[in-house]
């Protein structure tokens, strides 16, 4: 008589979180987790018992019997999570976020964790995640985390358990490739993460901690549309005659076709305070304000998701006729400037220096418009995609600045980066509350000499 020995490494299967069972009008069962659904066939007592057991999370599934086709359908559809244990001790759980992909070829050299894989702490403990992977790995045992640091070793796990973990990491695509192809090498870790997590796909679905969920309603008060004013002296700005501009402005086609990035400014005839005021009025002023269910919605000349209008504009002035040098905040509600810092402040000088180097300009800009985001205006409502939305708004505002500056015959140039720490040092704002997200240079356009003057 043979003695059956229980395997040291065991698997338990359960339905992954967020799955529910539904019955079609014809009586067939299906599993659903928006936007996916899988039909399972007739609701037999055996199938119902299987689903009840999987919902409880306690099925080993070592001998599937007649239910093998249904179990394979659930596995292939990404409906089942697997907990791996050794000698009764839970080690880790593989939780699908999509249907399992074909396992990539094993690494040719010693296995190492992919640079895109990230181990982070959550309410459910440590979780290993990676953009593009069809699953997450929830870590239950410290030895598993130790092996992640060196997958070629065992991390203190028994050899059989270490081999099982390496196999699951390989199947998840979380082990590094020896020679990364260009398609992967071109991505930095944080950029690939940002792209995946801010788009709809195998993780982000409306209502599932993604999109405009108003998650903070009832927990936190929404930030007001108007920020706290700076204590510096106010500078009133001229308001342009929009009715006259409707008649005299260049056409939209002319503005779009004539638009160019101009880094060289004419310091002999600099931009004026009146021109800067017109640019800000036409691009960034608050045109309307309304309160709806406790949230203040605004309206400006450029469009913005949710009408939250989280962006603020800070003109950093080096040279402008009728305006003292220094850093100002644009009060878009009353169309005025308030001084934030004098021109000699180290952070103000640094922002101008960084703008010069970033643009490869020959001299600092006459005016640098630093665009900040009061992030709570967006993040109070939106989950997962909020910061991506802010950057879209930066692009919309920059294009509006380009168009209006071109119509005004100014020299505009958007920048690709800026110094967030210098902005924080200058404003004293908490970076988690307000941070710099964009920059735009503007000044007077150097007049091109006529052909006979050359």
N, C-alpha and C positions, 0 to 999 in steps of 0.2 A: 504494500500500500504506500503510494507516494504522498509526501507531505507538501502541500501547497504553501509556498513562501511568498508573502506579500512583497511587492517591489518596494525598494527603499524610496525611490522617487515616484510620487503619485500625482495625478491630475484630478482636479475637481472642476466641473463645468457649471456655468450659470449664465442666465441671460444678462447681457450687458445693460448698464443703467439706461433709463429713458425709453425702454421698449415696452410696448403694450400689445395685448392680444385683442383681436377683433374678429367678429363673425360676419361673413358676407351674407347677403340676402338668401343665397342658395344653400347656406349651411356650412360652407367651407370656412376653415380657419385661416387667419393670416396674422403675421407679425408686422408691426409698423413702428417706425420712428421717423418722423417727418424729416426729409421728403421721401424716405424709402419704405417699401412694403414688400413682403414676400408671402405668396400663397402657400399654404401647407397641406391643402387637401381636406378630406372629410374629417370631421371632429369625432374621431374614434375615442373610446375610453382610454386606450393605451396612449394615444397622442396627447390627450388632455392631461393624463397623469405625468407624462414626460415634461410638458410645459410647466405644470405646477411644481415639479421637482426642480426644474431649471430656474424657476422664479425664486425658489427658496435657496438656491445656490449650493446644493449638496449632492450633486450627482457625479459619480466617478466615470460613468459611461464606458466601463471596461468591456462589457458584453452587450452591445447594442441590440443584437437579435433582429427582430422584424422591424425595429425602428431605425435601423442603420440608414436607409435613404433619407428619412426626415432629419436625423442628426447631421448627416453630411450636408444637407441643404442649409441647415442652420449655421454650420461652421463656414461653409463657402460664402454665405451671405454676410458674414461678419456680425452675427447675432449673439455669439457665445464668447464669454470671457473665460480664461483658463487660469486657475490658481495651481501653482506648482509647489509641492511640499516634499520634505525629506524627513523620513522617520516621524511623521506626524507634525512636523514643524513647518508652518507656511513660510515660503521663501519670497515668492513674487507672484504677481498676477498680470497676465497679458490681456489687455482690454482693447478690443477693436474700435476704431473710429470710422472704419470703412471695410469693405470686403477685402479679405486677405489677398495680397499681391503674390505673384510668383516670386519665390525666394531667389535673390541674386546669387551669382556664383560665389563660392567661399573665397575669402581673401587668400592671396598667394603667399603672403608672408605671415608673420605673427599677428594675430588679430588685435586690433585697437579700436577704441570707440570712435565713431565718426565725430568730426569737429562740429557737426550740426546738432548732435544729440545734447540735450540739456537735462540735468537732474535738478528738480526744484521741489520746494516744500509746498504742500497744499493742505487743505483741511483733512484730506484722506491720507496724509503722510507723503513720503518722497515718491515722486513720479518722474520717470525717464520719458522724455518726449522728443520728437524729431520731425521737422517739416518733411512732408512727403511720405512719412511712414504710415502704414495702415493701422498701427496700434500704438498704445502706450504701455509702459511696463511699470507697474506699481511695486515699489520695493517694501518688503515687510521685514527683512532680516538685514542687519548691518553687514554681514558677510557678502551679501549681494552687491551692496554699494562698494565694498572693497574690491570685488572682482571687476566692477565697471572701470576702476582706475587702471587696471591691468588685466584685460580679458585673456591674455595668454597664460595667466596663472590661475589659481583657484580661489584666491581671496579668503582662504580659510574654510571654503565649502568642500564637502566630500567630492571626489573626482566625478562621480556620476551626476551629482547636482550641478557642478560647474559645467560639465559638458552639455547638460540640458539647457542651462542659461545661455551658453554661447550659441547653441543651435537656435534658440528663440531670438536672440539678438541678430543673428545672421538673417533669419527669416523676416525679421522686421526691417531689414536694411539699415541697421544701426551700427554696423561695423564698417570701419574705414576702408576705402579702396587704396591700393598701393599707389597707383598713378591715376589721380583724378582727371577726368576729361575736362576740357575747357568749359563745357556746359555747367559743371558743378564748381569748378575752380573760380569762375567769374563771380560767384556769389559769396559775399561775406556772411558770416553766421547770423548777425543781427538783421541784415537786410532780408535774408530768406525767411527768417522767422516773422519779421514784420509783414512781408508780403502775404504769407499763408494765413496768418492769424487775423488780418484785417480784411480778408475777402471771404465771400460765401464759398463753401466747399465742403470738404469732409469734416470740418469742425464747426464752421460758423453757419448757423441757420437762424432765421428770424424767430425771435421769441426764446431761443435757447442761448441766453446770455450773449446775444449778438444783435446789433442794430439799436433802434430807438425804443428801448424797453422801459425808459423812465425808472430805472432800478432804484434811484435815490429818493423818489417821491415818498413822503411819509417818514423818511429816515433823516434827511438833511435838507435844510433850506436851500433853494436854488440861488446861486450868486446873482445879484442884480445886474441889469444891463449896463448900468453906469458904474465904473470903477471908483474907488476912493480917490479924491483929487490930491494932487501933489501940492505942497505948501508954497512952492515957488511963485514968483510974480507972474500974473497973467498977461498975455499979449493978444489983444483982439485982432482978428484977421478980417480982411475985406471979403465981401461976398460978391461973386461974379453975377452978372446979369444973364441968367440962363435963357431968357426969352431972346435976347440978342444973339447969344451963342447958337441957338437953334437955327438962326438965319445965316450966320457968318462962318460957322465951323466947316472944316473940310468934310467931305463925304466919308462914310464908313470905309468904302473901298480905298479911298485915297489914304486914310489913316493906316489901314492894314498893310497896304502895299509900300508905304513910305516908312513904316516902322523899322528901326534899327537900334542896336545897342551902341550907345556912344559913351565912351569912357573919358573923353577929353573935354574939359570944361573951360570956358573963357573967363579967366579971373579978372581980366580988364573990364569986363561988363558982366558981373555975376548975376545970378538969379536974384529976384527981389522978394521981399516978404509978401507983396501982393500976388506975385506969381505962385509962390508956395501955397498961399492961402487958397488961390483958385484951384490948384491941383488937388489939395486935400478936400476942398468942398465938393468938387466934381466926382471925386473917387471914393471918399470914406466918411462923409458926414452921415449922421443919423437923420433919416427923413421922416420916420414915424416910430412910435413906441406904443405898445398895447400889452395889457396884462390879461392872460388867459389861464385860469385855473392855477393861479399863484406864480406863473412863470412870465417874465417880461420878454416879449418878443419885439424885435427891432426890424427896421428896414433901412438899407443903405443902397447906393447906386449899383453895387455889385451883388450878385446872388449868393446865398449861403444856406447850407443845409439846416433845416429846422428853424430858420430865422433867428438863430441864437446869436450870431455875430460876436464871436469870441475874440476877434482880432482887434488889437490896438496898434496905433502908429506913433512912433517916437522919432521925430526929426532930430538928427545930430548935425548941427550946423557948424561948418567951418567958415564959410564965407557966403553971406547973403545980404544984399543991400536992404537996410532998414531993420535988420534983426541982429542982435548980439550973438556971437558964437556961443555954443553950448549945446546941451542935450535938453530937448523939450518933449512933453507929452501932448499929443493932439487930443483935445476935448472935442470929440465928434458930436456931442450933444449941443454944445454952445458955440462951436466953431471958434475955438481959441486955443492958444498954446499956453502951457505952464512949464516954467523951467524946472528941470529935474536936477541937473548938475551944470556947473560952469565948464567952460571949454578946457580949463587946465586940469580937470580931474583925471587921474591916471586911466580909469576905465573908459572915459570918453575918448581920450587920445588913442587908447588901444583899439577901440571899435573902428575908428577912422583908419588906423594903420592896417588892421586886418582886412578891411574893405579894399584898401589900395592893393594889398598883396593878392587878395582873392581875385580881383578883377584884372590884375596885371596892368593897372593904370599907371601913368607917368607921375601922377600927383593925387593926393587925397581928394575925394569928391567935395564939391561945394556943400551938398546936403546928402546925408545918408539917412534913409528912412528905415528904421529898425521896426520890423513887424513882430509883435508879440501875440501870444495867445493866453487869454484868461481861461485856462483849460476847463475849469468847472462849469463854464457856460455850455460846453459840449458834453463833457464826461458825466454831468448830472443826468443826462438823458441817454446817451449812447454807450453801449458796451462793445468792446473788442475793436471796433472800427473808428473810434472817436478821434484818435491822433491822426489817422490817415485822412479823415475828413478835414481836419485842421490844415493839413498840408495842401489838400485840394483847394481850400479857400485861399491859401497864400498864393497859389498859382492864379486863381481868378482875380485877386486883388492886383497882383503884379501885371497881368495883362491889361486890366483897367487903367493902371498907372501908365503903362506903355502907350495905350491908345490916346489918353488925354494929354500926356506929355508931348506926344508926336503932334497932336492937333495944336498945341501951344507953342510948337517949335522949340521945345526944350531938349536937353540931352539926357535920355533915360538909359538905365542899364540895371537889370536884375542880377543879383548875385546868387551863387550856388551854395554858399555857406557863410557862417558868421560866428562870432564869439559869444556863446551863451553865457559864459562865466563873467565876461566883461559887462554884459547887460545886467546880470544879477547884481554885480558889485555897484553899478551905477544907480540902479533903481531901488535896491534894498528889498525887492520883492522876493517872496518865497518861491523857489524854482518849481515846487509842486503846485503852486497856485497860478503863477504867470511866468512864462519863459519865452525867449526869443525863438522864432520859428522861420524868419525870412528877412531878407535885406534887399534894398533897392536904392541905387544911386540916382541922383538927379541934379542937374545944374544948367547953366546957360550953354547954349550950343555955340560953338565957335563959328563965326561967320566965314564962309568960304569966299576968298577973293574972286572977283570977276576975272575972266580970262585975260582982259587987257591989263590987269594989275599984276599978273604973274611975271 
